[in-house]
Amino acid sequence: MSFASLQFRRAAASSLLALAVLGAAASHAAPVAEVLDAAQAQQQPMLDTLRDLVGIESGSRDVEGVEQIAALVADKLKALGGSVQVIKPTDVFRMGDTPEVIGPMVHAEFKGKGSKKIMLIAHMDTVYRNGMLKDQPFRVDGDRAYGLGIADDKQGVALVIHTVALLQKLKFDDFGTLTVLFNGDEEISSPGARSTITRLASDQDAVFSFEGGGTHGDLRLATSGIGAAYLTVAGRTSHAGSRPEGGVNALYELSHQILQLDDLSKPEEGLKLNWTVAQAGTNRNVIPGNATAQADARALRVADFDALQAALQERIKNKLLPESKVSMKFEVRRPPLEATPASRALAEHGKAIYQELGMPMNVVDRAAGGGTDAAFAALKARGPVIEGMGVNGFGAHSNAAEYIEIKTIVPRMYLASRMIMDLSNGKVPAK
């Protein structure tokens, strides 16, 4: 083949490749102008709402602060025409660190003329202690908005409110009901809200959770389940020097138990059990009569926790010291969220919507980190559950520089609005 012929073929191949790329780009639908314009119009109002939300300290254990922020968002939802209730938790799942009093939830419903039921969830509480706001007040610096709890999850609360406002500006009411639920105890494993989230989500055609999208804006279909194991050993004290044989050494029994429970992890399946805290004894010269240990557990499937609990209870029957008493308590602090065919289909539709804006999006369907309230929504859900609908950001749970990226407000609001609209109009499978 001559050099000229080779050059011609290479040029032709390059042209075909360019045409293919242009064709693929052209195949992406253009953004819906009125929705995009409405999202742009909501950006500054959302930042104003974020300023107000960040200005209220609302740590999970600061019930007064959570009540204050609940009153603020309830008023905003009422102003949008929602039927709004501020609910004090009554069905509380008590764990080892559950406070006596838990902050309220805000539940709002907007009635439409259609049939689809869609639920939007976010949380009002943060991990921070009172007094830390002075070090992280709300501020805007370039394309970032900073503030205490702004990324986790006050942006989610604000985004839900202004997505509802956007739909109202467009006079869109093709949904059957649009349900909003904000809770004030997510950072302590939602002991007061979990049953309400599960009950309301069970009747929805789709649930969107507005935890932040991280630094890349991924949609997440799976999150790790979080569990805790509490091992308690009761023995008998005795003088360690003059009469050690009169005691039942709880530390020996605890050591035996931990060693025989050490092989229950299955990392290749995402099941992890790691003993992390232990205590025993009171004095050097006293045989310890009591000992305790705690373990952190993680799982990718709901059934894995059930199997782990059964295995733990069976194993502890094998004792080193027959006179000791051994007990095990297991808490499912948060179940895993598992990807489903329906959630994958809905997330792919969201990915296509993002491409209308010329923006890429990853859909993550395997758990890589901690759990969220989306898992409680999915326990009895009849429709798909999508996590990570919030704006991009960074610095959650840190004592400096928590921020969101302002440039992602409009795209995420456009995404949420379009997902609601397309679900309502039957343009995407909801089951």
C-alpha positions in Angstrom: 0.0 0.0 0.0 1.4 3.4 -0.9 2.0 6.1 1.7 -0.6 8.3 0.1 -3.2 5.5 0.2 -2.4 4.9 3.9 -2.8 8.6 4.7 -6.2 8.7 2.8 -7.5 5.7 4.8 -6.3 7.2 8.1 -8.0 10.5 7.3 -11.2 8.7 6.3 -11.2 6.7 9.6 -10.6 9.9 11.6 -13.5 11.6 9.8 -15.8 8.6 10.5 -14.8 8.6 14.2 -15.5 12.4 14.4 -18.9 11.9 12.8 -19.6 9.1 15.3 -18.7 11.3 18.2 -20.8 14.1 16.9 -23.7 11.7 16.3 -23.4 10.4 19.8 -23.4 13.9 21.2 -26.4 14.9 19.0 -28.3 11.9 20.3 -28.4 13.4 23.8 -31.5 15.4 24.2 -31.3 19.2 24.8 -32.2 20.3 28.3 -35.8 21.3 28.9 -35.4 25.1 28.8 -38.2 26.0 31.1 -37.0 23.6 33.8 -33.4 24.8 33.4 -34.4 28.4 33.6 -36.5 27.7 36.7 -33.6 25.9 38.4 -31.3 28.9 37.7 -33.9 31.2 39.2 -33.9 29.1 42.4 -30.1 29.2 42.9 -29.9 32.4 44.9 -33.1 31.7 47.0 -31.6 28.3 47.8 -28.4 29.9 49.0 -30.5 32.3 51.1 -32.2 29.3 52.7 -28.8 27.6 53.3 -27.6 30.7 55.1 -30.6 30.5 57.4 -30.2 26.7 58.0 -26.5 26.9 58.7 -27.2 29.8 61.1 -29.1 27.3 63.4 -26.9 24.8 65.3 -28.7 21.5 65.1 -26.6 18.7 66.5 -28.5 15.4 66.9 -28.5 15.7 70.7 -29.4 19.4 70.6 -33.1 18.9 70.7 -33.8 22.6 71.0 -31.7 23.4 67.9 -33.4 20.6 65.9 -36.8 22.0 67.0 -35.8 25.4 65.8 -34.7 24.3 62.4 -37.8 22.1 62.1 -40.0 25.1 62.7 -38.1 27.1 60.0 -38.4 24.4 57.3 -42.0 23.6 58.3 -42.9 27.3 57.7 -41.2 27.2 54.3 -43.1 24.0 53.3 -46.4 25.5 54.5 -45.7 28.6 52.4 -45.4 26.3 49.4 -48.9 24.9 50.0 -48.0 21.6 51.7 -49.9 19.9 54.4 -47.3 20.0 57.1 -46.8 18.2 60.5 -44.0 18.5 63.0 -43.8 15.1 64.5 -42.2 14.1 67.8 -40.9 10.5 67.6 -42.8 8.0 69.7 -41.7 4.7 68.3 -38.1 4.9 69.3 -35.6 2.1 68.6 -33.3 2.3 71.6 -29.6 1.5 71.1 -26.7 1.8 73.5 -26.1 5.5 72.8 -29.7 6.7 72.1 -30.5 9.9 74.0 -33.5 10.1 76.2 -35.1 12.8 74.0 -34.9 12.9 70.2 -35.6 15.8 67.9 -38.7 16.0 65.7 -39.4 15.2 62.1 -41.1 17.4 59.5 -43.6 15.6 57.3 -45.2 17.4 54.4 -47.5 16.3 51.6 -48.3 18.0 48.3 -51.3 16.7 46.4 -51.3 16.5 42.6 -53.7 15.4 39.9 -51.8 12.3 38.9 -51.3 8.8 40.4 -47.5 8.4 41.2 -46.3 8.7 44.8 -42.8 10.2 45.2 -40.9 10.8 48.4 -38.0 13.1 49.1 -35.9 12.7 52.3 -33.1 14.6 53.9 -32.0 15.2 57.5 -31.8 18.4 59.6 -29.3 17.3 62.3 -25.5 17.4 62.2 -22.7 15.8 64.1 -21.4 19.0 65.7 -21.5 20.3 69.2 -23.0 23.6 70.3 -20.6 26.5 70.0 -18.8 25.3 66.9 -20.8 27.5 64.5 -18.6 30.5 65.3 -15.7 28.7 63.5 -17.8 27.7 60.5 -20.3 30.4 59.8 -22.1 30.6 56.4 -20.0 32.3 53.8 -19.6 32.3 50.0 -16.1 32.2 48.6 -15.9 32.0 44.8 -17.8 28.9 43.7 -18.0 27.4 47.2 -20.5 28.0 50.0 -19.1 27.1 53.4 -20.8 26.5 56.7 -21.4 24.1 59.6 -23.3 21.1 58.3 -23.8 22.6 54.9 -22.8 19.5 53.0 -24.3 17.0 55.5 -27.1 17.6 55.1 -28.5 21.1 55.1 -27.9 21.4 51.4 -30.2 18.4 51.0 -33.0 20.1 53.1 -32.6 23.3 51.0 -32.5 21.4 47.7 -35.7 19.6 48.5 -37.5 22.8 49.5 -36.5 24.6 46.3 -37.2 21.7 44.1 -40.7 21.8 45.3 -40.7 25.5 44.8 -39.5 25.0 41.2 -42.3 22.6 40.4 -44.8 25.0 41.8 -43.4 27.9 39.7 -43.9 25.7 36.6 -47.4 24.7 37.9 -46.4 21.1 37.6 -48.7 18.8 39.6 -48.9 15.6 37.5 -47.8 13.5 40.5 -50.3 11.9 42.9 -48.5 12.9 46.1 -45.2 14.5 46.7 -44.1 13.5 50.2 -41.3 15.3 52.0 -39.7 14.0 55.2 -36.9 15.7 57.1 -35.7 14.0 60.3 -33.5 15.2 63.1 -31.6 12.1 64.2 -29.9 10.7 61.2 -26.4 11.1 62.6 -27.3 8.9 65.6 -28.7 6.1 63.4 -32.3 7.5 63.2 -33.7 5.8 66.3 -36.8 7.9 66.3 -37.3 8.3 62.5 -36.5 4.9 61.1 -40.0 3.4 61.6 -41.6 6.5 60.0 -39.3 6.5 57.0 -39.9 2.8 56.4 -43.7 3.1 56.8 -44.0 6.1 54.5 -41.6 4.7 51.9 -43.4 1.4 51.6 -46.3 3.1 49.7 -44.1 5.1 47.3 -43.4 4.6 43.6 -39.9 6.1 44.2 -37.8 7.5 47.0 -35.0 10.1 46.5 -32.6 10.7 49.4 -30.7 14.0 49.3 -27.5 13.2 51.0 -24.7 15.0 49.2 -23.3 13.8 45.9 -19.7 13.9 47.2 -17.0 15.4 45.1 -18.1 13.7 41.9 -21.9 13.8 42.1 -22.4 10.1 42.0 -25.8 8.5 42.4 -25.6 5.7 44.9 -27.8 2.6 44.8 -26.1 0.7 47.7 -24.8 1.6 51.1 -23.2 -0.5 53.8 -25.2 -1.7 56.7 -23.9 -0.9 60.1 -24.2 -3.1 63.1 -22.8 -3.4 66.6 -22.1 -6.4 68.8 -21.9 -6.1 72.6 -20.3 -9.0 74.5 -20.8 -9.2 78.3 -19.1 -11.7 80.6 -20.0 -12.1 84.3 -17.5 -14.0 86.4 -16.6 -13.9 90.1 -14.1 -11.7 91.9 -11.5 -13.1 94.3 -8.1 -12.1 95.7 -5.6 -12.5 92.9 -2.8 -13.4 95.2 -4.2 -15.4 98.1 -7.2 -17.1 96.5 -7.3 -16.8 92.7 -8.9 -20.3 92.5 -12.0 -18.8 94.2 -12.7 -16.5 91.3 -14.1 -16.9 87.8 -11.9 -14.8 85.6 -14.1 -12.8 83.3 -11.1 -11.5 81.4 -10.0 -15.1 80.5 -13.5 -15.9 79.3 -13.8 -12.7 77.3 -10.4 -13.4 75.6 -11.6 -16.9 74.7 -14.9 -15.6 73.3 -13.2 -12.9 71.2 -10.7 -15.4 69.8 -13.5 -17.9 68.8 -15.5 -15.1 67.2 -12.7 -13.8 65.2 -13.3 -15.7 62.0 -16.9 -14.6 61.3 -15.9 -11.9 58.9 -16.3 -12.6 55.1 -14.5 -9.7 53.5 -15.0 -11.1 50.0 -18.7 -10.9 50.6 -18.6 -7.5 52.3 -19.3 -8.9 55.8 -17.0 -7.5 58.4 -16.9 -8.0 62.2 -14.0 -6.3 64.1 -13.7 -6.2 67.9 -12.7 -2.6 68.8 -13.4 -1.9 72.5 -12.8 -4.1 75.6 -12.9 -3.5 79.3 -12.2 -5.8 82.3 -11.3 -5.6 85.9 -11.0 -2.9 88.6 -7.7 -3.6 90.4 -4.4 -5.4 89.7 -4.8 -7.7 92.6 -8.5 -8.7 92.0 -9.6 -11.5 89.7 -12.0 -9.6 87.3 -15.6 -10.5 87.8 -16.9 -8.6 84.8 -15.7 -7.9 81.3 -17.2 -6.4 78.1 -16.3 -5.9 74.5 -17.8 -4.2 71.5 -17.5 -4.9 67.8 -18.2 -3.0 64.7 -20.1 -4.9 62.0 -20.7 -4.1 58.3 -22.7 -5.9 55.7 -23.9 -5.5 52.1 -27.0 -7.6 52.4 -29.8 -7.5 55.0 -29.7 -11.3 55.3 -26.0 -11.2 56.3 -26.8 -9.5 59.6 -29.5 -12.1 60.4 -27.0 -14.9 59.8 -24.3 -13.1 61.8 -26.5 -12.6 64.8 -27.4 -16.3 64.7 -23.7 -17.3 64.5 -22.7 -15.1 67.4 -25.4 -16.5 69.7 -24.4 -20.0 68.8 -20.7 -19.5 69.3 -20.9 -18.0 72.7 -22.4 -21.2 74.1 -18.9 -22.7 73.9 -17.3 -21.4 77.1 -13.8 -21.7 78.5 -15.0 -21.3 82.1 -18.3 -23.2 82.7 -19.3 -21.0 85.7 -19.1 -17.8 83.7 -22.2 -16.2 82.2 -21.8 -14.9 78.7 -24.4 -12.8 76.8 -24.5 -11.2 73.4 -26.5 -8.2 72.2 -26.5 -7.3 68.5 -27.9 -4.0 67.1 -28.6 -3.3 63.5 -27.9 0.4 63.6 -28.6 0.8 60.0 -29.5 -1.9 57.4 -27.6 -2.0 54.1 -29.2 -0.5 51.0 -29.1 -3.0 48.1 -29.3 -2.1 44.4 -32.3 -3.5 42.5 -33.2 -3.7 38.8 -35.7 -0.8 39.4 -33.2 1.4 41.1 -30.7 0.8 38.3 -33.2 1.7 35.6 -34.2 4.9 37.4 -30.6 5.9 38.0 -29.8 5.3 34.3 -32.6 7.6 33.5 -31.1 10.2 35.8 -27.7 9.7 34.1 -29.4 10.5 30.7 -31.0 13.6 32.2 -27.6 14.8 33.4 -26.2 14.3 29.9 -28.7 16.8 28.6 -26.6 19.4 30.5 -23.4 17.9 29.0 -22.4 16.5 32.4 -21.2 13.0 33.2 -22.5 11.0 36.1 -21.4 7.8 37.8 -24.0 5.3 39.1 -22.5 3.3 42.0 -24.3 0.1 42.7 -22.0 -1.5 45.3 -21.5 -0.1 48.8 -18.2 1.5 49.6 -18.9 3.5 52.8 -21.3 4.1 55.6 -25.0 3.8 55.7 -27.8 6.4 55.3 -31.6 6.7 55.8 -32.1 5.5 52.3 -31.7 2.0 53.7 -34.6 2.4 56.0 -36.7 3.6 53.1 -35.7 0.5 51.1 -36.6 -2.0 53.7 -40.3 -2.4 52.5 -40.2 -0.2 49.5 -42.3 -1.1 46.5 -40.4 1.2 44.2 -36.7 2.2 43.6 -34.6 4.1 46.2 -31.9 6.5 45.0 -29.3 8.0 47.2 -26.9 10.9 46.6 -29.3 13.4 45.0 -27.7 16.3 46.8 -25.2 18.8 45.5 -21.5 18.2 45.3 -19.4 19.0 48.4 -16.7 18.1 50.7 -15.7 18.2 54.4 -18.6 16.5 56.1 -18.0 15.7 59.8 -14.8 17.8 59.8 -14.0 20.8 62.1 -12.9 23.0 59.2 -13.9 23.9 55.6 -17.1 22.0 55.0 -18.5 23.3 51.7 -20.7 22.7 48.7 -20.0 23.6 45.1 -22.4 26.3 44.1 -22.1 25.4 40.4 -23.8 22.1 41.1 -27.0 23.6 42.6 -28.7 24.2 39.2 -27.7 20.8 37.7 -28.9 18.9 40.8 -32.2 20.8 41.0 -32.7 20.2 37.3 -32.0 16.5 37.8 -34.4 16.2 40.8 -37.2 18.1 39.1 -36.9 16.2 35.8 -36.8 12.8 37.6 -40.0 13.8 39.5 -41.7 15.0 36.3 -40.7 12.0 34.2 -41.8 9.6 36.9 -45.1 11.4 37.2 -45.7 11.3 33.4 -44.7 7.6 33.0 -41.6 8.3 31.1 -39.4 6.1 33.2 -40.1 2.7 34.9 -40.8 3.1 38.6 -40.9 -0.6 39.4 
